[in-house]
Amino acid sequence: MIITKEMIQASYGYAKQVFHKQLDKTTAVNNLFRQFGMHRGSAGDYIGAFCAMMSGDKYTRTINTEATWHYLENINKDYGPDQLKIALKAVKKHTEYYGNLGHGKLRSIEKLLESF
């Protein structure tokens, strides 16, 4: 399934609401499915990745490069450079985790990290 720009933008908005406990994750996932046709598993992964970025934790489900860029750009805009640094650490942990699985590397996301 293709993750569209609209899905990425909407998932960021819903993920913020979940992170700030304004909405539960199940409702957010269902809304992304109903409103944008985003697969429920993908929606959950994208919300989980945002929450991990906000806490600086490793996440294990990959979101695409465009979504990673969108999330990092908007975390910087919405929360500032200190929060961006925390998010960048989470993305770095994710690329290291993925690289250690033996499936190859996430080169496009690694390059994105370098650009920030």
Protein Blocks (a to p, Z undefined) as FASTA:
>chain_A
ZZdfklmmmmmmmmmmmmnopacfklmmmmmmmmnopafklmmmmmmmmmmmmnopacfb
dcdfklmmmmmmmmmmmnojklmmmmmmmmmmmmmmmmmnonapafklmmmmmmZZ
